[in-house]
Structures are given as structure tokens and as C-alpha cells.
Amino acid sequence: MGNLWQFFGLPDPDAGVVTQSPKEPDATQNQRLTGTPSDVPEPVIEVVQSQPTPVQTHAWNGPLTPDGEPFHDLSNHGTRLKIRPIRALRYVKPDNKHRIRTREIAQRVLQGDTVIVDLRTLVHMESHQQACRRELRVMCEQTGVGVFALDTEDKLLLIPGADVVVDIEKHELGLTRLLNAM
């Protein structure tokens, strides 16, 4: 049976080289020394040298790698407190009775939440849309914030929260600036 090199039709690089382990004497030598056949393998004793532990020169009290370097386990940061966000973006639309709850909106705006009011569900009630806009304008005057239209029909309104800055000079919102630059 041939070897792998013969299978591929290549010359065997180990041809003519006799490989013999220095730890294992050949069978005839083993029989001459002990007088028994060499079918029983001799136990091999390996000497494992322990590597000296590296001296720690830094003030790290966490886990170390096998090389003695500091190991930063990024998933082990449980000491942080989970902080809930203070501000939010709220989406409000009229309820089933077509009302906008301005008291609740005013409370959220004073806490710093930005509110988007969607009046598009009142598509066939133009007079009711006007009444909701008027009520939102009064609420904004009382809280000291402005109300901004996000669309040309004034059906999508933005009420920024307290201490939220809105740039009213450039009048650029969303992707308009990016689309104009192209």
C-alpha cells in the first residue's frame, strides 16, 4: 500500500530517511536487554516545567489572563445603576371621542417631553381640527412653549418640551437638508 505522496504522484520527501524515536529502542535491543518480547510498551514519563508566574506591577485587582495581563470582562459591569430616561418623544392623537387631552400634554411638556400631535384622524372634521389647534395654542401659551407645524396642512404638530431648543431660522427639518445637498 502506498502513501499519500504516491497517491498524488509526488516524490516522498521522507523516502530513505529512517525515523526512530530516541526514547524507544528497537525491538531487538529490547529483547536482548530484558529477554522478553517488546509488545509491552514502556511507560513514558514527561517532565512538565512550570512557568514562573509573572510579577504584577500594576494595581489591577480584577481577573488576569494566563499571561498575567489584566482581563477586562465587558459583560461584568453590574455596578452601574439603570437610569430611566428623563425626557421622551410622545405621539398623541385624538381619542375615541375626538378629544386632545391638553392637561396631560402640558404636564409632559413641563417635564421636558416633546409631543407630536397628529390631527390627521379628524380628516372630515375641519371645524373640530381648528378647535383642537386653538386649544393646543392656548395650552402652549400657558406653558411658555411654541407649537410648530410639521406638514403643510397643519395636521401634524410639534410641541417641544421645556428646555428643548428648536431652530426656527433655518426651517430645515428631517432629511430636507440632506436631500437639498445632493
Contacts in CASP RR format, 6 or more apart in sequence:
PFRMAT RR
TARGET T0000
AUTHOR 0000-0000-0000
METHOD contacts of the structure
MODEL  1
MGNLWQFFGLPDPDAGVVTQSPKEPDATQNQRLTGTPSDVPEPVIEVVQS
QPTPVQTHAWNGPLTPDGEPFHDLSNHGTRLKIRPIRALRYVKPDNKHRI
RTREIAQRVLQGDTVIVDLRTLVHMESHQQACRRELRVMCEQTGVGVFAL
DTEDKLLLIPGADVVVDIEKHELGLTRLLNAM
3 12 0 8 1.000
5 11 0 8 1.000
5 12 0 8 1.000
5 13 0 8 1.000
6 12 0 8 1.000
20 26 0 8 1.000
23 44 0 8 1.000
24 42 0 8 1.000
25 33 0 8 1.000
27 37 0 8 1.000
27 38 0 8 1.000
30 36 0 8 1.000
30 38 0 8 1.000
31 37 0 8 1.000
31 38 0 8 1.000
53 68 0 8 1.000
54 67 0 8 1.000
54 68 0 8 1.000
56 64 0 8 1.000
56 68 0 8 1.000
58 70 0 8 1.000
60 70 0 8 1.000
62 70 0 8 1.000
62 71 0 8 1.000
63 70 0 8 1.000
63 71 0 8 1.000
63 73 0 8 1.000
64 70 0 8 1.000
64 71 0 8 1.000
65 71 0 8 1.000
86 111 0 8 1.000
86 112 0 8 1.000
87 111 0 8 1.000
87 112 0 8 1.000
87 113 0 8 1.000
87 114 0 8 1.000
87 161 0 8 1.000
87 164 0 8 1.000
88 108 0 8 1.000
88 113 0 8 1.000
88 114 0 8 1.000
89 113 0 8 1.000
89 114 0 8 1.000
89 115 0 8 1.000
89 116 0 8 1.000
90 105 0 8 1.000
90 108 0 8 1.000
90 113 0 8 1.000
90 114 0 8 1.000
90 115 0 8 1.000
90 116 0 8 1.000
91 115 0 8 1.000
91 116 0 8 1.000
91 118 0 8 1.000
92 100 0 8 1.000
92 101 0 8 1.000
92 105 0 8 1.000
92 115 0 8 1.000
92 116 0 8 1.000
92 117 0 8 1.000
92 118 0 8 1.000
93 117 0 8 1.000
93 118 0 8 1.000
93 119 0 8 1.000
93 120 0 8 1.000
93 121 0 8 1.000
94 100 0 8 1.000
94 119 0 8 1.000
94 121 0 8 1.000
94 122 0 8 1.000
94 132 0 8 1.000
95 101 0 8 1.000
98 121 0 8 1.000
98 122 0 8 1.000
98 125 0 8 1.000
98 128 0 8 1.000
100 117 0 8 1.000
100 132 0 8 1.000
100 135 0 8 1.000
100 136 0 8 1.000
102 135 0 8 1.000
102 136 0 8 1.000
102 138 0 8 1.000
102 139 0 8 1.000
105 115 0 8 1.000
105 117 0 8 1.000
105 136 0 8 1.000
105 139 0 8 1.000
105 159 0 8 1.000
106 139 0 8 1.000
106 142 0 8 1.000
106 143 0 8 1.000
108 115 0 8 1.000
108 161 0 8 1.000
109 115 0 8 1.000
109 140 0 8 1.000
109 143 0 8 1.000
109 145 0 8 1.000
109 159 0 8 1.000
109 160 0 8 1.000
109 161 0 8 1.000
109 162 0 8 1.000
110 143 0 8 1.000
110 161 0 8 1.000
110 162 0 8 1.000
111 161 0 8 1.000
111 162 0 8 1.000
112 161 0 8 1.000
112 162 0 8 1.000
112 163 0 8 1.000
112 164 0 8 1.000
113 161 0 8 1.000
114 158 0 8 1.000
114 159 0 8 1.000
114 160 0 8 1.000
114 161 0 8 1.000
114 164 0 8 1.000
115 158 0 8 1.000
115 159 0 8 1.000
115 161 0 8 1.000
116 150 0 8 1.000
116 156 0 8 1.000
116 157 0 8 1.000
116 158 0 8 1.000
116 159 0 8 1.000
117 132 0 8 1.000
117 136 0 8 1.000
117 156 0 8 1.000
117 157 0 8 1.000
117 158 0 8 1.000
117 159 0 8 1.000
118 155 0 8 1.000
118 156 0 8 1.000
119 129 0 8 1.000
119 132 0 8 1.000
119 133 0 8 1.000
119 154 0 8 1.000
119 155 0 8 1.000
119 156 0 8 1.000
119 157 0 8 1.000
120 155 0 8 1.000
120 156 0 8 1.000
122 128 0 8 1.000
122 129 0 8 1.000
122 132 0 8 1.000
122 155 0 8 1.000
129 155 0 8 1.000
133 154 0 8 1.000
133 157 0 8 1.000
136 147 0 8 1.000
136 157 0 8 1.000
136 159 0 8 1.000
137 147 0 8 1.000
140 146 0 8 1.000
140 147 0 8 1.000
140 159 0 8 1.000
143 162 0 8 1.000
145 159 0 8 1.000
145 160 0 8 1.000
145 161 0 8 1.000
145 162 0 8 1.000
146 159 0 8 1.000
146 160 0 8 1.000
146 166 0 8 1.000
147 157 0 8 1.000
147 158 0 8 1.000
147 159 0 8 1.000
148 157 0 8 1.000
148 158 0 8 1.000
148 159 0 8 1.000
148 160 0 8 1.000
148 166 0 8 1.000
148 168 0 8 1.000
149 156 0 8 1.000
149 157 0 8 1.000
149 158 0 8 1.000
150 156 0 8 1.000
150 157 0 8 1.000
150 158 0 8 1.000
150 173 0 8 1.000
158 166 0 8 1.000
160 166 0 8 1.000
END
